[in-house]
Amino acid sequence: MTKLLKLFFITIIIFNNIAFAKETGFYIGAEGGIVEPVVSKFRHKHSNTEIILKKSSMYSGEIGYIIYPQIAIEFSATYKLNIVCITYYLSKK
């Protein structure tokens, strides 16, 4: 979690420096991170399904053009590597 926060703050610093630039132009950025669920598992009441949540890695990239300081057009894409949710049924007979 601390790695993700450090990456987030570094990204904010970089984007703030870009946003307050005096000139216009193109920029390219990349990010990476880990998504961690709040709970590790839970059970659905009606179907008695136990759902296990796991953390997953994500990568993101963006390209944009700064029209005016603090005004930009940006295109971004995010790719998630792992399955976030695995479900299986438990029968109680």
C-alpha atoms as a printed R data frame, in Angstrom:
   type eleno elety resid chain resno       x       y       z
1  ATOM     1    CA   MET     A     1   0.000   0.000   0.000
2  ATOM     2    CA   THR     A     2   2.861   2.376   0.773
3  ATOM     3    CA   LYS     A     3   4.413   1.692  -2.636
4  ATOM     4    CA   LEU     A     4   1.134   2.623  -4.271
5  ATOM     5    CA   LEU     A     5   0.904   5.860  -2.272
6  ATOM     6    CA   LYS     A     6   4.502   6.778  -3.146
7  ATOM     7    CA   LEU     A     7   3.781   6.152  -6.821
8  ATOM     8    CA   PHE     A     8   0.604   8.237  -6.566
9  ATOM     9    CA   PHE     A     9   2.431  11.198  -5.013
10 ATOM    10    CA   ILE     A    10   5.272  10.980  -7.551
11 ATOM    11    CA   THR     A    11   2.688  10.982 -10.349
12 ATOM    12    CA   ILE     A    12   0.959  14.037  -8.848
13 ATOM    13    CA   ILE     A    13   4.277  15.898  -8.646
14 ATOM    14    CA   ILE     A    14   5.099  15.070 -12.274
15 ATOM    15    CA   PHE     A    15   1.661  16.108 -13.522
16 ATOM    16    CA   ASN     A    16   1.747  19.325 -11.488
17 ATOM    17    CA   ASN     A    17   5.069  20.215 -13.086
18 ATOM    18    CA   ILE     A    18   3.581  19.543 -16.518
19 ATOM    19    CA   ALA     A    19   0.397  21.496 -15.755
20 ATOM    20    CA   PHE     A    20   2.260  24.619 -14.645
21 ATOM    21    CA   ALA     A    21   4.614  24.626 -17.625
22 ATOM    22    CA   LYS     A    22   4.831  27.873 -19.562
23 ATOM    23    CA   GLU     A    23   4.742  26.279 -22.999
24 ATOM    24    CA   THR     A    24   2.428  23.925 -24.867
25 ATOM    25    CA   GLY     A    25   3.344  20.547 -26.281
26 ATOM    26    CA   PHE     A    26   2.912  16.795 -26.215
27 ATOM    27    CA   TYR     A    27   3.554  14.602 -23.194
28 ATOM    28    CA   ILE     A    28   3.660  10.871 -22.515
29 ATOM    29    CA   GLY     A    29   3.166   9.235 -19.122
30 ATOM    30    CA   ALA     A    30   3.087   5.757 -17.609
31 ATOM    31    CA   GLU     A    31   1.869   4.403 -14.283
32 ATOM    32    CA   GLY     A    32   1.768   1.083 -12.507
33 ATOM    33    CA   GLY     A    33   0.103  -0.075  -9.354
34 ATOM    34    CA   ILE     A    34  -1.555  -2.777  -7.316
35 ATOM    35    CA   VAL     A    35  -5.251  -2.915  -6.490
36 ATOM    36    CA   GLU     A    36  -5.916  -4.438  -3.069
37 ATOM    37    CA   PRO     A    37  -9.484  -5.349  -2.027
38 ATOM    38    CA   VAL     A    38 -10.899  -4.083   1.261
39 ATOM    39    CA   VAL     A    39 -11.978  -7.589   2.357
40 ATOM    40    CA   SER     A    40 -10.334 -10.853   1.318
41 ATOM    41    CA   LYS     A    41 -13.554 -12.870   0.943
42 ATOM    42    CA   PHE     A    42 -17.287 -12.772   1.501
43 ATOM    43    CA   ARG     A    43 -20.306 -15.075   1.065
44 ATOM    44    CA   HIS     A    44 -23.415 -14.415  -1.024
45 ATOM    45    CA   LYS     A    45 -26.458 -15.146   1.166
46 ATOM    46    CA   HIS     A    46 -28.915 -16.525  -1.400
47 ATOM    47    CA   SER     A    47 -26.653 -18.779  -3.480
48 ATOM    48    CA   ASN     A    48 -24.219 -19.712  -0.685
49 ATOM    49    CA   THR     A    49 -21.324 -18.737  -2.927
50 ATOM    50    CA   GLU     A    50 -18.022 -17.814  -1.346
51 ATOM    51    CA   ILE     A    51 -16.190 -15.139  -3.304
52 ATOM    52    CA   ILE     A    52 -12.454 -14.678  -2.806
53 ATOM    53    CA   LEU     A    53 -10.873 -11.381  -3.814
54 ATOM    54    CA   LYS     A    54  -7.178 -11.146  -4.656
55 ATOM    55    CA   LYS     A    55  -4.942  -8.200  -5.399
56 ATOM    56    CA   SER     A    56  -4.215  -7.444  -9.001
57 ATOM    57    CA   SER     A    57  -1.560  -5.493 -10.898
58 ATOM    58    CA   MET     A    58  -2.413  -2.648 -13.253
59 ATOM    59    CA   TYR     A    59  -0.483  -0.659 -15.830
60 ATOM    60    CA   SER     A    60  -1.607   2.590 -17.368
61 ATOM    61    CA   GLY     A    61  -0.291   4.838 -20.074
62 ATOM    62    CA   GLU     A    62  -1.334   8.230 -21.343
63 ATOM    63    CA   ILE     A    63  -0.465  10.605 -24.108
64 ATOM    64    CA   GLY     A    64  -1.685  14.163 -24.324
65 ATOM    65    CA   TYR     A    65  -1.257  17.645 -25.651
66 ATOM    66    CA   ILE     A    66  -1.122  20.741 -23.440
67 ATOM    67    CA   ILE     A    67  -3.174  23.453 -25.136
68 ATOM    68    CA   TYR     A    68  -2.675  26.099 -22.467
69 ATOM    69    CA   PRO     A    69  -1.228  25.824 -18.926
70 ATOM    70    CA   GLN     A    70  -3.575  23.569 -16.916
71 ATOM    71    CA   ILE     A    71  -5.659  22.726 -20.028
72 ATOM    72    CA   ALA     A    72  -4.845  19.513 -21.887
73 ATOM    73    CA   ILE     A    73  -6.367  16.827 -24.083
74 ATOM    74    CA   GLU     A    74  -5.363  13.370 -22.883
75 ATOM    75    CA   PHE     A    75  -5.909   9.800 -24.066
76 ATOM    76    CA   SER     A    76  -5.233   7.040 -21.557
77 ATOM    77    CA   ALA     A    77  -5.525   3.250 -21.326
78 ATOM    78    CA   THR     A    78  -5.295   0.841 -18.401
79 ATOM    79    CA   TYR     A    79  -4.431  -2.858 -18.507
80 ATOM    80    CA   LYS     A    80  -5.199  -5.202 -15.604
81 ATOM    81    CA   LEU     A    81  -3.037  -8.338 -15.471
82 ATOM    82    CA   ASN     A    82  -4.699 -10.746 -13.016
83 ATOM    83    CA   ILE     A    83  -8.173 -12.040 -12.297
84 ATOM    84    CA   VAL     A    84  -9.626 -10.055  -9.413
85 ATOM    85    CA   CYS     A    85 -12.473 -12.328  -8.352
86 ATOM    86    CA   ILE     A    86 -12.507 -16.136  -8.089
87 ATOM    87    CA   THR     A    87 -15.794 -17.781  -7.160
88 ATOM    88    CA   TYR     A    88 -16.621 -21.305  -6.116
89 ATOM    89    CA   TYR     A    89 -19.710 -22.992  -4.716
90 ATOM    90    CA   LEU     A    90 -19.930 -24.699  -1.355
91 ATOM    91    CA   SER     A    91 -22.786 -27.130  -0.936
92 ATOM    92    CA   LYS     A    92 -24.142 -27.826   2.517
93 ATOM    93    CA   LYS     A    93 -26.056 -31.125   2.359
